[in-house]
Amino acid sequence: MPVDSASFEGERSSSTPKKTVLLKTVKEMDTIVSSSIRELRKATPEYELMIEEKERETDAKKQKLLDFIRDELEGDIKGAIRALDIIKEEYDEQRKRHKKGQLYNSKAVNKYVFDVTVPEIYMLLDETVRSLWHAGEHKFGEDRRSWLEDLQEDERCFLKYTLAFFAAADALVNENIMKNFVGETKLIEVKAMYTAQMFVENVHNEVYGKLLKAYITDPDELNCLFDAVNNTDVVKDKKTWAQMWIDDTYATYGERLIAFACVEGIFFSGSFASIFWFKDRKSAKGNPVLPQLVLSNEWISRDEAMHNRLAVTLHKHLHKEDRVPEARIHKIIKEATALEVMFVEEALRVDLMNSMTVKRMKQYISYTADVLLTQLGVAKVYNVENPFDFMSNIGMPMKSNFFEVKVTNYKKVGGVNDGVEASDANFEEMDCDDEDF
């Protein structure tokens, strides 16, 4: 049920017990979020120092290796890289050797055979392959006039923040996949799923770059937005947090799965909602507002929902000893929620309309965090309802006529599940019992 805007007014009495309860939970949510923001602001300088120190250590080790290659290997960098690749592969195998659970015990006779161990992950791969698309399917230049004529300056400002974060976020996700996740387990279906995800993230990255180029014609402003991860504090803070969780010396695999479920779930939640809010808007002439942005956002949000499901599924299939404790999950998710609230407070400087306010957006972010907590099988933190009725069906199957428009729930027939029609695919979630792992 959508939240009445009156329920956010601190001292106004509510007309029903339900609204009274909801008002109380929203106030409690604000208290929790505010406390998390204070803690995060204290921790952020430590995170930045940690990353800077590790970068200095890495630079020093890199120089020592280059000196060794020059002096001992006669400058044969290619040969050294081949040797390091073998060392890394042996290291990955060694650290997985004594791990328990399905993710580390492949059914395949060798690592090159595509023999599925966890059907649930393979089903996600099949769904991903059926849903592949590319940036060329959109005509972003068509949005240029709508950007100039149909938006207020505050709306353009908000979307600039949103697109500036998105322009870098997918590359950050891919950096983590390449550095850590691909070599983390022994299962070929996991490696295949991560490879597919990297392709999809690159499509998203291309889309956001093209959208910014379509909307922003000033080269200096465009470069500033492209480099927002380094020159805009609220975007930079998200990047710093994500980079910290990429580091496998800081966090376990399970913790990194949770953190990147936050990146693709919580960090994207406010931005997705802000774009979907424009879906029902009409221009003065009755035309859709920013139709290419809205359509691409539908496709991208569907993809990110699948990536979020992958992280949750992989965490579920970890051995019980390797799953993240509830208190640690709460800490990670509260930090991510606090960061996203800070981002929204900076980007959404004024309430755009009664339905799109800073308070409602904060509640939606907290609601999204609770959804992720529920998916992970732990207690909610914020206990608030979804304030945006227009976001109720996001990530759910959509009813549409395939022949009228290529809709966002369109899936290609003939995915990795050979011979299965997309409309007939009926995959059931596999139970994951502690005793089995």
C-alpha positions as a Markdown table, in Angstrom:
| # | Residue | x | y | z |
|---|---|---|---|---|
| 1 | Met | 0.0 | 0.0 | 0.0 |
| 2 | Pro | 1.5 | 3.4 | -1.0 |
| 3 | Val | 2.3 | 5.7 | 1.9 |
| 4 | Asp | 0.3 | 8.8 | 2.3 |
| 5 | Ser | 2.5 | 11.8 | 2.2 |
| 6 | Ala | 0.9 | 13.1 | 5.4 |
| 7 | Ser | 2.4 | 10.2 | 7.3 |
| 8 | Phe | 5.8 | 11.8 | 7.0 |
| 9 | Glu | 4.8 | 15.0 | 8.9 |
| 10 | Gly | 6.4 | 14.6 | 12.3 |
| 11 | Glu | 3.7 | 16.0 | 14.5 |
| 12 | Arg | 0.5 | 15.3 | 12.5 |
| 13 | Ser | -1.8 | 12.8 | 14.1 |
| 14 | Ser | -2.8 | 9.8 | 11.9 |
| 15 | Ser | -6.4 | 8.9 | 11.2 |
| 16 | Thr | -5.9 | 5.1 | 11.4 |
| 17 | Pro | -3.8 | 2.8 | 13.7 |
| 18 | Lys | -2.0 | 1.5 | 10.6 |
| 19 | Lys | -0.8 | 5.0 | 9.8 |
| 20 | Thr | 0.3 | 5.5 | 13.4 |
| 21 | Val | 2.4 | 2.3 | 13.3 |
| 22 | Leu | 3.8 | 3.3 | 9.9 |
| 23 | Leu | 4.7 | 6.8 | 11.1 |
| 24 | Lys | 6.5 | 5.2 | 14.1 |
| 25 | Thr | 8.5 | 2.8 | 11.8 |
| 26 | Val | 9.5 | 5.6 | 9.5 |
| 27 | Lys | 10.7 | 7.6 | 12.5 |
| 28 | Glu | 12.6 | 4.6 | 13.7 |
| 29 | Met | 14.0 | 4.1 | 10.2 |
| 30 | Asp | 15.3 | 7.7 | 10.2 |
| 31 | Thr | 17.0 | 7.1 | 13.6 |
| 32 | Ile | 18.7 | 3.9 | 12.3 |
| 33 | Val | 19.8 | 5.5 | 9.0 |
| 34 | Ser | 21.1 | 8.7 | 10.8 |
| 35 | Ser | 23.1 | 6.6 | 13.2 |
| 36 | Ser | 24.5 | 4.5 | 10.3 |
| 37 | Ile | 25.5 | 7.7 | 8.5 |
| 38 | Arg | 27.3 | 9.1 | 11.5 |
| 39 | Glu | 29.2 | 5.8 | 11.9 |
| 40 | Leu | 30.0 | 5.6 | 8.2 |
| 41 | Arg | 31.4 | 9.2 | 8.1 |
| 42 | Lys | 33.8 | 8.2 | 10.9 |
| 43 | Ala | 34.8 | 5.0 | 9.1 |
| 44 | Thr | 35.1 | 6.5 | 5.6 |
| 45 | Pro | 38.5 | 8.2 | 6.2 |
| 46 | Glu | 39.8 | 4.9 | 7.5 |
| 47 | Tyr | 38.6 | 3.1 | 4.4 |
| 48 | Glu | 40.3 | 5.7 | 2.2 |
| 49 | Leu | 43.6 | 5.4 | 4.1 |
| 50 | Met | 43.4 | 1.6 | 3.9 |
| 51 | Ile | 42.9 | 1.7 | 0.1 |
| 52 | Glu | 45.7 | 4.3 | -0.3 |
| 53 | Glu | 48.1 | 2.2 | 1.8 |
| 54 | Lys | 47.3 | -0.9 | -0.2 |
| 55 | Glu | 47.9 | 1.0 | -3.4 |
| 56 | Arg | 51.3 | 2.2 | -2.2 |
| 57 | Glu | 52.2 | -1.4 | -1.2 |
| 58 | Thr | 51.1 | -2.7 | -4.6 |
| 59 | Asp | 53.1 | 0.0 | -6.4 |
| 60 | Ala | 56.2 | -1.0 | -4.4 |
| 61 | Lys | 55.8 | -4.7 | -5.1 |
| 62 | Lys | 55.1 | -3.9 | -8.8 |
| 63 | Gln | 58.4 | -2.0 | -9.0 |
| 64 | Lys | 60.3 | -4.9 | -7.3 |
| 65 | Leu | 58.8 | -7.3 | -9.8 |
| 66 | Leu | 59.8 | -5.0 | -12.8 |
| 67 | Asp | 63.3 | -4.8 | -11.4 |
| 68 | Phe | 63.5 | -8.6 | -11.0 |
| 69 | Ile | 62.2 | -9.1 | -14.6 |
| 70 | Arg | 64.8 | -6.6 | -15.9 |
| 71 | Asp | 67.7 | -8.0 | -14.0 |
| 72 | Glu | 67.0 | -11.7 | -13.7 |
| 73 | Leu | 64.7 | -12.5 | -16.7 |
| 74 | Glu | 66.4 | -10.3 | -19.2 |
| 75 | Gly | 63.3 | -8.0 | -19.5 |
| 76 | Asp | 61.0 | -10.8 | -20.7 |
| 77 | Ile | 57.8 | -9.3 | -19.4 |
| 78 | Lys | 55.5 | -11.6 | -21.5 |
| 79 | Gly | 57.3 | -14.7 | -20.1 |
| 80 | Ala | 56.9 | -13.3 | -16.6 |
| 81 | Ile | 53.2 | -12.7 | -17.1 |
| 82 | Arg | 52.7 | -16.2 | -18.3 |
| 83 | Ala | 54.5 | -17.5 | -15.2 |
| 84 | Leu | 52.4 | -15.3 | -12.9 |
| 85 | Asp | 49.2 | -16.5 | -14.6 |
| 86 | Ile | 50.2 | -20.1 | -13.7 |
| 87 | Ile | 51.2 | -19.0 | -10.1 |
| 88 | Lys | 47.8 | -17.3 | -9.7 |
| 89 | Glu | 45.9 | -20.4 | -11.0 |
| 90 | Glu | 47.8 | -22.6 | -8.6 |
| 91 | Tyr | 47.1 | -20.2 | -5.8 |
| 92 | Asp | 43.4 | -20.1 | -6.6 |
| 93 | Glu | 43.3 | -23.9 | -6.6 |
| 94 | Gln | 45.2 | -24.2 | -3.4 |
| 95 | Arg | 43.0 | -21.9 | -1.4 |
| 96 | Lys | 39.9 | -23.7 | -2.7 |
| 97 | Arg | 41.3 | -27.2 | -2.0 |
| 98 | His | 40.0 | -27.6 | 1.5 |
| 99 | Lys | 36.8 | -25.7 | 1.1 |
| 100 | Lys | 33.6 | -27.4 | 1.9 |
| 101 | Gly | 30.2 | -27.2 | 0.1 |
| 102 | Gln | 28.9 | -27.4 | -3.5 |
| 103 | Leu | 30.7 | -24.3 | -4.8 |
| 104 | Tyr | 34.1 | -26.0 | -4.2 |
| 105 | Asn | 33.3 | -29.6 | -5.1 |
| 106 | Ser | 32.5 | -29.8 | -8.8 |
| 107 | Lys | 30.9 | -32.9 | -10.3 |
| 108 | Ala | 32.9 | -32.5 | -13.5 |
| 109 | Val | 35.9 | -34.9 | -14.1 |
| 110 | Asn | 38.0 | -31.9 | -15.0 |
| 111 | Lys | 37.7 | -28.1 | -15.0 |
| 112 | Tyr | 37.2 | -27.9 | -18.8 |
| 113 | Val | 34.0 | -30.0 | -18.9 |
| 114 | Phe | 30.7 | -28.2 | -18.7 |
| 115 | Asp | 29.1 | -30.5 | -16.2 |
| 116 | Val | 26.6 | -28.7 | -13.9 |
| 117 | Thr | 26.9 | -29.1 | -10.2 |
| 118 | Val | 24.3 | -26.5 | -8.9 |
| 119 | Pro | 21.3 | -26.4 | -11.3 |
| 120 | Glu | 19.9 | -23.2 | -9.7 |
| 121 | Ile | 23.0 | -21.3 | -10.9 |
| 122 | Tyr | 22.8 | -22.9 | -14.3 |
| 123 | Met | 19.1 | -21.7 | -14.5 |
| 124 | Leu | 20.2 | -18.2 | -13.8 |
| 125 | Leu | 22.7 | -18.5 | -16.6 |
| 126 | Asp | 20.0 | -19.7 | -19.0 |
| 127 | Glu | 17.8 | -16.8 | -18.0 |
| 128 | Thr | 20.6 | -14.3 | -18.6 |
| 129 | Val | 21.5 | -15.7 | -22.0 |
| 130 | Arg | 17.8 | -15.5 | -23.1 |
| 131 | Ser | 17.6 | -11.9 | -21.9 |
| 132 | Leu | 20.8 | -10.6 | -23.7 |
| 133 | Trp | 20.5 | -7.3 | -25.5 |
| 134 | His | 22.8 | -4.5 | -26.8 |
| 135 | Ala | 23.0 | -0.8 | -26.7 |
| 136 | Gly | 22.4 | -0.5 | -30.4 |
| 137 | Glu | 18.8 | -1.4 | -29.8 |
| 138 | His | 18.1 | 2.1 | -28.4 |
| 139 | Lys | 18.1 | 5.5 | -30.2 |
| 140 | Phe | 19.4 | 7.7 | -27.4 |
| 141 | Gly | 19.5 | 10.9 | -29.5 |
| 142 | Glu | 15.7 | 10.9 | -29.6 |
| 143 | Asp | 15.7 | 11.9 | -25.9 |
| 144 | Arg | 17.6 | 15.1 | -26.5 |
| 145 | Arg | 14.6 | 17.3 | -27.2 |
| 146 | Ser | 12.7 | 15.8 | -24.2 |
| 147 | Trp | 15.7 | 16.5 | -22.0 |
| 148 | Leu | 15.8 | 20.2 | -22.9 |
| 149 | Glu | 12.0 | 20.9 | -23.1 |
| 150 | Asp | 10.2 | 18.5 | -20.7 |
| 151 | Leu | 12.4 | 18.7 | -17.5 |
| 152 | Gln | 12.9 | 21.3 | -14.8 |
| 153 | Glu | 16.5 | 22.2 | -13.9 |
| 154 | Asp | 16.2 | 20.3 | -10.5 |
| 155 | Glu | 15.1 | 17.2 | -12.4 |
| 156 | Arg | 18.0 | 17.5 | -14.8 |
| 157 | Cys | 20.4 | 17.9 | -11.9 |
| 158 | Phe | 19.1 | 14.8 | -10.2 |
| 159 | Leu | 19.4 | 12.7 | -13.3 |
| 160 | Lys | 22.9 | 14.0 | -13.9 |
| 161 | Tyr | 24.0 | 12.6 | -10.5 |
| 162 | Thr | 22.2 | 9.4 | -11.3 |
| 163 | Leu | 23.8 | 8.8 | -14.7 |
| 164 | Ala | 27.2 | 9.9 | -13.4 |
| 165 | Phe | 27.1 | 7.2 | -10.8 |
| 166 | Phe | 25.8 | 4.6 | -13.2 |
| 167 | Ala | 28.5 | 5.5 | -15.8 |
| 168 | Ala | 31.2 | 4.1 | -13.4 |
| 169 | Ala | 29.3 | 1.5 | -11.3 |
| 170 | Asp | 29.1 | -1.3 | -13.8 |
| 171 | Ala | 32.9 | -1.0 | -14.4 |
| 172 | Leu | 33.4 | -1.3 | -10.7 |
| 173 | Val | 31.3 | -4.5 | -10.6 |
| 174 | Asn | 33.3 | -5.9 | -13.5 |
| 175 | Glu | 36.6 | -5.1 | -11.8 |
| 176 | Asn | 35.5 | -7.2 | -8.8 |
| 177 | Ile | 34.4 | -10.1 | -11.0 |
| 178 | Met | 37.8 | -10.1 | -12.9 |
| 179 | Lys | 39.9 | -9.7 | -9.8 |
| 180 | Asn | 38.2 | -12.0 | -7.5 |
| 181 | Phe | 34.9 | -13.7 | -8.3 |
| 182 | Val | 35.8 | -15.7 | -11.5 |
| 183 | Gly | 38.5 | -17.6 | -9.7 |
| 184 | Glu | 36.7 | -18.0 | -6.4 |
| 185 | Thr | 34.9 | -21.3 | -7.0 |
| 186 | Lys | 35.4 | -24.5 | -9.0 |
| 187 | Leu | 32.1 | -24.6 | -10.7 |
| 188 | Ile | 32.1 | -24.0 | -14.5 |
| 189 | Glu | 28.5 | -22.7 | -14.4 |
| 190 | Val | 29.6 | -20.0 | -11.9 |
| 191 | Lys | 32.4 | -18.9 | -14.2 |
| 192 | Ala | 30.0 | -18.9 | -17.2 |
| 193 | Met | 27.5 | -16.8 | -15.3 |
| 194 | Tyr | 30.1 | -14.3 | -14.3 |
| 195 | Thr | 31.3 | -14.1 | -17.9 |
| 196 | Ala | 27.8 | -13.4 | -19.0 |
| 197 | Gln | 27.4 | -10.8 | -16.3 |
| 198 | Met | 30.5 | -9.0 | -17.4 |
| 199 | Phe | 29.1 | -8.8 | -21.0 |
| 200 | Val | 25.8 | -7.4 | -19.6 |
| 201 | Glu | 27.6 | -4.9 | -17.4 |
| 202 | Asn | 29.6 | -3.6 | -20.4 |
| 203 | Val | 26.3 | -3.1 | -22.3 |
| 204 | His | 25.0 | -1.1 | -19.3 |
| 205 | Asn | 28.2 | 1.0 | -19.2 |
| 206 | Glu | 27.9 | 1.8 | -22.9 |
| 207 | Val | 24.3 | 2.8 | -22.5 |
| 208 | Tyr | 25.0 | 5.3 | -19.7 |
| 209 | Gly | 27.9 | 6.8 | -21.6 |
| 210 | Lys | 25.7 | 7.3 | -24.7 |
| 211 | Leu | 22.9 | 8.8 | -22.6 |
| 212 | Leu | 25.2 | 11.3 | -21.1 |
| 213 | Lys | 26.6 | 12.2 | -24.5 |
| 214 | Ala | 23.0 | 12.6 | -25.8 |
| 215 | Tyr | 22.0 | 14.9 | -23.0 |
| 216 | Ile | 25.2 | 16.9 | -22.2 |
| 217 | Thr | 26.8 | 18.9 | -25.1 |
| 218 | Asp | 29.3 | 20.9 | -23.0 |
| 219 | Pro | 32.6 | 19.0 | -23.2 |
| 220 | Asp | 33.8 | 20.2 | -19.8 |
| 221 | Glu | 30.6 | 19.3 | -18.0 |
| 222 | Leu | 30.5 | 15.9 | -19.8 |
| 223 | Asn | 34.1 | 15.1 | -18.7 |
| 224 | Cys | 33.2 | 16.2 | -15.1 |
| 225 | Leu | 30.3 | 13.8 | -15.1 |
| 226 | Phe | 32.3 | 11.0 | -16.6 |
| 227 | Asp | 34.9 | 11.5 | -13.8 |
| 228 | Ala | 32.3 | 11.9 | -11.0 |
| 229 | Val | 33.8 | 8.9 | -9.1 |
| 230 | Asn | 36.9 | 11.2 | -8.5 |
| 231 | Asn | 35.4 | 14.7 | -8.2 |
| 232 | Thr | 31.9 | 14.3 | -6.7 |
| 233 | Asp | 32.0 | 13.3 | -3.0 |
| 234 | Val | 28.8 | 11.3 | -2.7 |
| 235 | Val | 29.8 | 9.3 | -5.8 |
| 236 | Lys | 33.4 | 8.9 | -4.7 |
| 237 | Asp | 32.2 | 7.6 | -1.3 |
| 238 | Lys | 30.3 | 4.8 | -3.1 |
| 239 | Lys | 33.3 | 3.9 | -5.2 |
| 240 | Thr | 35.6 | 3.9 | -2.1 |
| 241 | Trp | 33.2 | 1.6 | -0.2 |
| 242 | Ala | 33.0 | -0.8 | -3.2 |
| 243 | Gln | 36.8 | -0.8 | -3.7 |
| 244 | Met | 37.3 | -1.8 | -0.1 |
| 245 | Trp | 35.0 | -4.8 | -0.5 |
| 246 | Ile | 36.8 | -5.9 | -3.7 |
| 247 | Asp | 39.8 | -6.6 | -1.5 |
| 248 | Asp | 39.9 | -10.3 | -0.6 |
| 249 | Thr | 42.5 | -9.5 | 2.1 |
| 250 | Tyr | 39.8 | -7.4 | 3.9 |
| 251 | Ala | 36.7 | -9.5 | 3.3 |
| 252 | Thr | 35.7 | -13.1 | 2.9 |
| 253 | Tyr | 34.1 | -14.4 | -0.3 |
| 254 | Gly | 30.7 | -14.5 | 1.5 |
| 255 | Glu | 31.1 | -10.9 | 2.7 |
| 256 | Arg | 32.1 | -9.7 | -0.8 |
| 257 | Leu | 29.0 | -11.4 | -2.2 |
| 258 | Ile | 26.8 | -9.5 | 0.3 |
| 259 | Ala | 28.6 | -6.3 | -0.5 |
| 260 | Phe | 28.2 | -6.5 | -4.2 |
| 261 | Ala | 24.5 | -7.5 | -3.8 |
| 262 | Cys | 24.3 | -4.2 | -2.0 |
| 263 | Val | 26.1 | -2.4 | -4.9 |
| 264 | Glu | 23.7 | -3.9 | -7.5 |
| 265 | Gly | 20.7 | -3.7 | -5.2 |
| 266 | Ile | 20.8 | -0.9 | -2.7 |
| 267 | Phe | 23.2 | 1.5 | -4.6 |
| 268 | Phe | 21.1 | 1.2 | -7.7 |
| 269 | Ser | 17.7 | 1.4 | -5.9 |
| 270 | Gly | 17.2 | 5.1 | -5.6 |
| 271 | Ser | 18.6 | 5.8 | -9.1 |
| 272 | Phe | 16.3 | 3.2 | -10.7 |
| 273 | Ala | 13.3 | 4.6 | -8.8 |
| 274 | Ser | 14.1 | 8.1 | -9.9 |
| 275 | Ile | 14.1 | 7.1 | -13.6 |
| 276 | Phe | 11.0 | 4.9 | -13.3 |
| 277 | Trp | 9.2 | 7.9 | -11.8 |
| 278 | Phe | 9.5 | 9.6 | -15.2 |
| 279 | Lys | 7.7 | 6.6 | -16.9 |
| 280 | Asp | 4.2 | 8.0 | -16.2 |
| 281 | Arg | 5.2 | 11.6 | -17.0 |
| 282 | Lys | 3.9 | 13.2 | -20.1 |
| 283 | Ser | 5.2 | 16.3 | -21.9 |
| 284 | Ala | 3.0 | 19.4 | -22.6 |
| 285 | Lys | 2.2 | 17.8 | -25.9 |
| 286 | Gly | 1.2 | 14.5 | -24.3 |
| 287 | Asn | 4.4 | 12.6 | -25.4 |
| 288 | Pro | 6.4 | 10.3 | -23.1 |
| 289 | Val | 9.3 | 12.0 | -21.2 |
| 290 | Leu | 12.8 | 10.6 | -21.9 |
| 291 | Pro | 11.4 | 7.3 | -23.5 |
| 292 | Gln | 14.8 | 5.9 | -24.3 |
| 293 | Leu | 16.1 | 6.4 | -20.8 |
| 294 | Val | 13.0 | 4.9 | -19.3 |
| 295 | Leu | 13.1 | 1.8 | -21.6 |
| 296 | Ser | 16.8 | 1.1 | -21.2 |
| 297 | Asn | 16.3 | 1.5 | -17.4 |
| 298 | Glu | 13.7 | -1.2 | -17.5 |
| 299 | Trp | 16.0 | -3.6 | -19.3 |
| 300 | Ile | 18.9 | -2.7 | -17.0 |
| 301 | Ser | 16.9 | -3.0 | -13.8 |
| 302 | Arg | 15.8 | -6.5 | -14.9 |
| 303 | Asp | 19.4 | -7.5 | -15.5 |
| 304 | Glu | 20.6 | -6.2 | -12.2 |
| 305 | Ala | 17.8 | -8.0 | -10.4 |
| 306 | Met | 19.3 | -11.2 | -11.9 |
| 307 | His | 22.8 | -10.3 | -10.8 |
| 308 | Asn | 21.5 | -9.6 | -7.3 |
| 309 | Arg | 19.8 | -13.1 | -7.3 |
| 310 | Leu | 23.1 | -14.6 | -8.3 |
| 311 | Ala | 24.9 | -13.1 | -5.3 |
| 312 | Val | 22.1 | -14.3 | -2.9 |
| 313 | Thr | 22.1 | -17.8 | -4.5 |
| 314 | Leu | 25.9 | -18.2 | -4.3 |
| 315 | His | 25.8 | -17.1 | -0.6 |
| 316 | Lys | 23.1 | -19.6 | 0.0 |
| 317 | His | 25.1 | -22.4 | -1.5 |
| 318 | Leu | 28.2 | -21.6 | 0.5 |
| 319 | His | 29.0 | -24.2 | 3.3 |
| 320 | Lys | 27.3 | -23.1 | 6.5 |
| 321 | Glu | 30.8 | -22.3 | 8.0 |
| 322 | Asp | 31.4 | -19.8 | 5.2 |
| 323 | Arg | 28.1 | -18.0 | 5.3 |
| 324 | Val | 28.2 | -14.5 | 6.7 |
| 325 | Pro | 26.8 | -14.1 | 10.3 |
| 326 | Glu | 23.6 | -12.1 | 10.6 |
| 327 | Ala | 25.3 | -9.3 | 12.6 |
| 328 | Arg | 28.0 | -8.9 | 9.9 |
| 329 | Ile | 25.3 | -8.9 | 7.1 |
| 330 | His | 23.4 | -6.2 | 9.0 |
| 331 | Lys | 26.6 | -4.1 | 9.3 |
| 332 | Ile | 27.4 | -4.3 | 5.5 |
| 333 | Ile | 23.8 | -3.5 | 4.5 |
| 334 | Lys | 23.4 | -0.7 | 7.0 |
| 335 | Glu | 26.6 | 0.9 | 5.6 |
| 336 | Ala | 25.4 | 0.6 | 2.0 |
| 337 | Thr | 22.0 | 2.0 | 2.9 |
| 338 | Ala | 23.6 | 5.0 | 4.7 |
| 339 | Leu | 25.7 | 5.7 | 1.6 |
| 340 | Glu | 22.7 | 5.6 | -0.7 |
| 341 | Val | 20.7 | 7.9 | 1.5 |
| 342 | Met | 23.6 | 10.3 | 1.5 |
| 343 | Phe | 23.7 | 10.1 | -2.2 |
| 344 | Val | 20.0 | 10.8 | -2.5 |
| 345 | Glu | 20.1 | 13.7 | 0.0 |
| 346 | Glu | 22.8 | 15.4 | -2.1 |
| 347 | Ala | 21.3 | 14.6 | -5.6 |
| 348 | Leu | 17.6 | 15.2 | -4.8 |
| 349 | Arg | 18.0 | 18.6 | -3.2 |
| 350 | Val | 14.4 | 19.5 | -3.5 |
| 351 | Asp | 11.2 | 17.5 | -3.6 |
| 352 | Leu | 10.3 | 17.2 | -7.2 |
| 353 | Met | 6.6 | 16.5 | -6.5 |
| 354 | Asn | 4.4 | 15.1 | -3.7 |
| 355 | Ser | 5.2 | 11.5 | -4.9 |
| 356 | Met | 9.0 | 12.0 | -5.3 |
| 357 | Thr | 10.4 | 13.4 | -2.1 |
| 358 | Val | 13.6 | 13.0 | -0.2 |
| 359 | Lys | 11.8 | 11.3 | 2.7 |
| 360 | Arg | 10.0 | 8.9 | 0.4 |
| 361 | Met | 13.2 | 8.1 | -1.4 |
| 362 | Lys | 15.0 | 7.4 | 1.9 |
| 363 | Gln | 12.1 | 5.1 | 2.9 |
| 364 | Tyr | 12.3 | 3.3 | -0.5 |
| 365 | Ile | 16.1 | 2.7 | -0.1 |
| 366 | Ser | 15.4 | 1.3 | 3.4 |
| 367 | Tyr | 12.6 | -0.9 | 2.1 |
| 368 | Thr | 15.0 | -2.2 | -0.6 |
| 369 | Ala | 17.6 | -3.1 | 2.0 |
| 370 | Asp | 14.9 | -5.0 | 4.0 |
| 371 | Val | 14.0 | -6.9 | 0.8 |
| 372 | Leu | 17.7 | -8.0 | 0.4 |
| 373 | Leu | 17.9 | -9.0 | 4.0 |
| 374 | Thr | 14.8 | -11.1 | 3.6 |
| 375 | Gln | 16.3 | -12.8 | 0.5 |
| 376 | Leu | 19.4 | -13.5 | 2.6 |
| 377 | Gly | 17.3 | -15.2 | 5.2 |
| 378 | Val | 18.0 | -12.8 | 8.1 |
| 379 | Ala | 15.9 | -10.2 | 10.1 |
| 380 | Lys | 14.9 | -6.9 | 8.6 |
| 381 | Val | 16.4 | -3.7 | 10.0 |
| 382 | Tyr | 14.1 | -0.9 | 8.9 |
| 383 | Asn | 10.6 | -2.5 | 8.8 |
| 384 | Val | 9.0 | 0.0 | 6.4 |
| 385 | Glu | 6.6 | -0.4 | 3.4 |
| 386 | Asn | 7.3 | 0.4 | -0.2 |
| 387 | Pro | 6.3 | 4.1 | -0.6 |
| 388 | Phe | 6.4 | 4.0 | -4.4 |
| 389 | Asp | 3.5 | 2.1 | -6.0 |
| 390 | Phe | 5.1 | 2.5 | -9.4 |
| 391 | Met | 8.0 | 0.3 | -8.2 |
| 392 | Ser | 5.8 | -2.5 | -6.9 |
| 393 | Asn | 6.2 | -4.7 | -10.0 |
| 394 | Ile | 9.8 | -4.0 | -10.9 |
| 395 | Gly | 11.6 | -7.3 | -11.3 |
| 396 | Met | 8.3 | -9.1 | -11.7 |
| 397 | Pro | 7.0 | -10.6 | -15.0 |
| 398 | Met | 5.3 | -7.9 | -17.1 |
| 399 | Lys | 2.2 | -8.5 | -19.2 |
| 400 | Ser | 2.7 | -7.2 | -22.7 |
| 401 | Asn | 2.1 | -8.0 | -26.3 |
| 402 | Phe | 5.4 | -9.1 | -27.7 |
| 403 | Phe | 4.4 | -8.2 | -31.3 |
| 404 | Glu | 3.6 | -4.6 | -30.4 |
| 405 | Val | 6.9 | -3.7 | -28.7 |
| 406 | Lys | 10.0 | -5.5 | -27.7 |
| 407 | Val | 9.3 | -5.4 | -24.0 |
| 408 | Thr | 11.7 | -5.7 | -21.1 |
| 409 | Asn | 10.7 | -9.2 | -20.1 |
| 410 | Tyr | 11.4 | -10.5 | -23.6 |
| 411 | Lys | 13.7 | -13.5 | -23.6 |
| 412 | Lys | 15.4 | -15.0 | -26.6 |
| 413 | Val | 14.2 | -18.6 | -27.4 |
| 414 | Gly | 17.1 | -21.0 | -27.5 |
| 415 | Gly | 19.2 | -20.1 | -24.5 |
| 416 | Val | 21.7 | -22.5 | -22.9 |
| 417 | Asn | 18.8 | -24.9 | -22.1 |
| 418 | Asp | 18.7 | -26.3 | -25.6 |
| 419 | Gly | 15.3 | -26.8 | -27.1 |
| 420 | Val | 13.3 | -25.2 | -24.3 |
| 421 | Glu | 10.9 | -22.5 | -25.3 |
| 422 | Ala | 11.3 | -19.3 | -23.3 |
| 423 | Ser | 7.6 | -19.3 | -22.5 |
| 424 | Asp | 7.7 | -22.9 | -21.3 |
| 425 | Ala | 10.7 | -22.5 | -19.0 |
| 426 | Asn | 9.6 | -23.4 | -15.5 |
| 427 | Phe | 12.5 | -23.5 | -13.1 |
| 428 | Glu | 12.0 | -24.2 | -9.4 |
| 429 | Glu | 14.4 | -23.1 | -6.7 |
| 430 | Met | 16.4 | -25.8 | -5.2 |
| 431 | Asp | 16.4 | -26.2 | -1.4 |
| 432 | Cys | 19.7 | -25.8 | 0.3 |
| 433 | Asp | 19.8 | -27.8 | 3.5 |
| 434 | Asp | 22.6 | -27.4 | 5.9 |
| 435 | Glu | 23.1 | -31.1 | 6.3 |
| 436 | Asp | 23.9 | -31.5 | 2.7 |
| 437 | Phe | 26.9 | -29.2 | 2.9 |
